[in-house]
Amino acid sequence: MECEILVVGLGVSGGAFAWALKFTNVRSVVVVEKNSAPAMVNSSPMNNAQTSHEGDTETNYGLKKALAVRKAAMYLRRYVDSKNDRTLSRKTTRMVLASGAGKVAQLEERFREFGPHYPHLSLIGPVEIGKLEPKVMEGRRPGVPVAALLSTEGYAINYQRLTEHFLQDALAHNPEMKVFFNTGVRSVKRENGMFVVETNHTTVRARTVVFEAGAYSLHFAHKLGYGLQYAILSVAGSFYSGGRLLNGKVYQPQIENIPFAAIHGDADLLNPEDTRFGPTTKPLPLMERHQVRTSWDWLRMGLLSPRGVRALVKVLWKNKLLGYVLKNWVFDLPLIGKWFFLREVRPIIPTIRHRDLKLRRGAGGIRPQIIDLESGSLIMGDATIVGDGCIFNTTPSPGASVCLANAKRDAAAVAAFLGEACRFDAEAFEREVGEPATSH
Ligand SMILES: Cc1cc2nc3c(=O)[nH]c(=O)nc-3n(C[C@H](O)[C@H](O)[C@H](O)COP(=O)(O)OP(=O)(O)OC[C@H]3O[C@@H](n4cnc5c(N)ncnc54)[C@H](O)[C@@H]3O)c2cc1C
């Protein structure tokens, strides 16, 4: 089979990219996905935190990163709003809760910095917090100052449903697009200017390839000789269930020097009668969570080399991650894990009991964080490698929130790869999902 554009992987990134191709004049597109349905890996609502990140309540982001994420997330908001689908998204409140004079002062400082850029943000006290989230104030020690940074513009999103929408729209626009499920890419090579991609069913010859395959994007980049200085640190995130406790999302302030978000709580989009707490931060030697057979591929990604081990030690040391990671490992252990996790949740829900919490077995994905083996540094956020006629997207959080911004960038790049006959209409993209000039 031959095509102009081959897309490998149909999670939310692959779906968004396939959709963005409607703003090009390319019709010869093939999408392959190794699973039997879209978005069963990290984009499944069981496996991620279901947040459309906007930067206002993510205290692990500085202002510059927050604003970049907001710009990207706005595309997603407009698309999601246009669907008017209750199984796709829910508007929700999001708050960062601070307890104790020091943390409240930090939150006030953050509000001063972020407030002018996020007009819907407000700083609220115990009474307003109690009205929105009664369980957060119940049983709280009197006399300890409490405040929250509140966003009324939070969106919880089912990224799997979103992928289905993208795919449906893409196919409606381009009936020539071919989508193959149960079709996993085994190998890729370059031959006479074409990519020759072997799957378990067939061989696809493509002029351009976009890998939207999570951690496997870097695996295939390595096969083509790209990104060899990068390795994957797979950071799994588990969730606990707590029952009906919260209405929206409640974050805690960032743990100092730790680049990952602190544990938060939110009402599950799939079942608002349940509150999820997490995600934890637990490195695992896997490419995909709960798929033990992917450990072999992970082992060959470069972290288990002398250079890799040196880089890993440097990353753990520099980011003060060792103690944090060990603590997070404990959370998944039988019996004692729940006791330790309870201590993390009590700052959010003071009255929560040991018996209220239940580890969600089989849930929680993997954030494929990239480690630069040359500099020994951890690259936070999603990472893209652009080769000659090929793109590789590796997408830890907030990869889902920024999927349309990435798709816009990549559709433009692919159009450029294909030469003058191919166009990407960036203006039409903006008209459809860009931020209206009047808002913010
Ligand atoms: C615990 C946790 C919480 C998170 N919370 C958030 C959040 O709240 N907000 C947010 O924006 N992001 C969040 N993220 C990140 C987000 O889940 C990812 O950025 C997003 O789902 C990535 O989408 P993707 O399509 O790139 O990858 P995936 O969803 O992992 O999809 C990759 C696809 O490629 C397919 N594939 C892989 N290899 C092959 C192959 N060889 N051949 C064919 N197909 C292949 C897979 O089967 C899969 O369907 C979170 C992640 C985790 C783990």
The ligand as an SDF file (V2000), in Angstrom:
LIG
                    3D

 53 58  0  0  0  0  0  0  0  0999 V2000
   -1.1780    9.6460   34.9860 C   0  0  0  0  0  0  0  0  0  0  0  0
   -1.2660   10.6020   33.8380 C   0  0  0  0  0  0  0  0  0  0  0  0
   -2.0300   11.7490   33.9520 C   0  0  0  0  0  0  0  0  0  0  0  0
   -2.1270   12.6230   32.8790 C   0  0  0  0  0  0  0  0  0  0  0  0
   -2.9540   13.6960   32.9710 N   0  0  0  0  0  0  0  0  0  0  0  0
   -3.0780   14.5480   31.9390 C   0  0  0  0  0  0  0  0  0  0  0  0
   -3.9840   15.6150   31.9960 C   0  0  0  0  0  0  0  0  0  0  0  0
   -4.7300   15.7660   32.9420 O   0  0  0  0  0  0  0  0  0  0  0  0
   -4.0310   16.4690   30.9360 N   0  0  0  0  0  0  0  0  0  0  0  0
   -3.2250   16.3190   29.8430 C   0  0  0  0  0  0  0  0  0  0  0  0
   -3.2890   17.1300   28.9310 O   0  0  0  0  0  0  0  0  0  0  0  0
   -2.3830   15.2740   29.7580 N   0  0  0  0  0  0  0  0  0  0  0  0
   -2.3190   14.3870   30.7610 C   0  0  0  0  0  0  0  0  0  0  0  0
   -1.4870   13.3120   30.6690 N   0  0  0  0  0  0  0  0  0  0  0  0
   -0.7510   13.1120   29.4370 C   0  0  0  0  0  0  0  0  0  0  0  0
   -1.6910   12.5910   28.3590 C   0  0  0  0  0  0  0  0  0  0  0  0
   -2.3590   11.4440   28.8220 O   0  0  0  0  0  0  0  0  0  0  0  0
   -0.8880   12.2970   27.1240 C   0  0  0  0  0  0  0  0  0  0  0  0
   -0.1330   13.4410   26.7800 O   0  0  0  0  0  0  0  0  0  0  0  0
   -1.7660   11.9580   25.9230 C   0  0  0  0  0  0  0  0  0  0  0  0
   -2.7340   11.0160   26.2380 O   0  0  0  0  0  0  0  0  0  0  0  0
   -0.8440   11.4660   24.8330 C   0  0  0  0  0  0  0  0  0  0  0  0
   -1.6140   11.1250   23.7210 O   0  0  0  0  0  0  0  0  0  0  0  0
   -0.9130   10.3860   22.5180 P   0  0  0  0  0  0  0  0  0  0  0  0
   -1.9310   10.1820   21.5140 O   0  0  0  0  0  0  0  0  0  0  0  0
    0.3210   11.1280   22.1560 O   0  0  0  0  0  0  0  0  0  0  0  0
   -0.3910    9.0140   23.1750 O   0  0  0  0  0  0  0  0  0  0  0  0
   -1.2480    7.7400   23.5650 P   0  0  0  0  0  0  0  0  0  0  0  0
   -2.5780    8.1070   24.0750 O   0  0  0  0  0  0  0  0  0  0  0  0
   -0.3710    6.9250   24.4580 O   0  0  0  0  0  0  0  0  0  0  0  0
   -1.4640    7.0260   22.1790 O   0  0  0  0  0  0  0  0  0  0  0  0
   -0.4020    6.4290   21.4780 C   0  0  0  0  0  0  0  0  0  0  0  0
   -1.0480    5.4310   20.5330 C   0  0  0  0  0  0  0  0  0  0  0  0
   -0.0460    4.8840   19.7120 O   0  0  0  0  0  0  0  0  0  0  0  0
   -0.3170    3.5130   19.5820 C   0  0  0  0  0  0  0  0  0  0  0  0
    0.9200    2.8240   19.2270 N   0  0  0  0  0  0  0  0  0  0  0  0
    2.0410    2.6990   19.9520 C   0  0  0  0  0  0  0  0  0  0  0  0
    2.9510    1.9790   19.3020 N   0  0  0  0  0  0  0  0  0  0  0  0
    2.3900    1.6290   18.1200 C   0  0  0  0  0  0  0  0  0  0  0  0
    2.8400    0.8700   17.0090 C   0  0  0  0  0  0  0  0  0  0  0  0
    4.0480    0.2930   16.9920 N   0  0  0  0  0  0  0  0  0  0  0  0
    2.0150    0.7130   15.9410 N   0  0  0  0  0  0  0  0  0  0  0  0
    0.7740    1.2620   15.9380 C   0  0  0  0  0  0  0  0  0  0  0  0
    0.2950    1.9840   16.9790 N   0  0  0  0  0  0  0  0  0  0  0  0
    1.1060    2.1750   18.0410 C   0  0  0  0  0  0  0  0  0  0  0  0
   -0.8360    3.0940   20.9450 C   0  0  0  0  0  0  0  0  0  0  0  0
   -1.5470    1.8780   20.9010 O   0  0  0  0  0  0  0  0  0  0  0  0
   -1.6980    4.2830   21.2910 C   0  0  0  0  0  0  0  0  0  0  0  0
   -3.0260    4.1280   20.8610 O   0  0  0  0  0  0  0  0  0  0  0  0
   -1.3990   12.3850   31.7010 C   0  0  0  0  0  0  0  0  0  0  0  0
   -0.6530   11.2200   31.5760 C   0  0  0  0  0  0  0  0  0  0  0  0
   -0.6000   10.3190   32.6330 C   0  0  0  0  0  0  0  0  0  0  0  0
    0.1560    9.0620   32.4680 C   0  0  0  0  0  0  0  0  0  0  0  0
  1  2  1  0
  2  3  1  0
  2 52  2  0
  3  4  2  0
  4  5  1  0
  4 50  1  0
  5  6  2  0
  6  7  1  0
  6 13  1  0
  7  8  2  0
  7  9  1  0
  9 10  1  0
 10 11  2  0
 10 12  1  0
 12 13  2  0
 13 14  1  0
 14 15  1  0
 14 50  1  0
 15 16  1  0
 16 17  1  0
 16 18  1  0
 18 19  1  0
 18 20  1  0
 20 21  1  0
 20 22  1  0
 22 23  1  0
 23 24  1  0
 24 25  2  0
 24 26  1  0
 24 27  1  0
 27 28  1  0
 28 29  2  0
 28 30  1  0
 28 31  1  0
 31 32  1  0
 32 33  1  0
 33 34  1  0
 33 48  1  0
 34 35  1  0
 35 36  1  0
 35 46  1  0
 36 37  1  0
 36 45  1  0
 37 38  2  0
 38 39  1  0
 39 40  1  0
 39 45  2  0
 40 41  1  0
 40 42  2  0
 42 43  1  0
 43 44  2  0
 44 45  1  0
 46 47  1  0
 46 48  1  0
 48 49  1  0
 50 51  2  0
 51 52  1  0
 52 53  1  0
M  END
$$$$
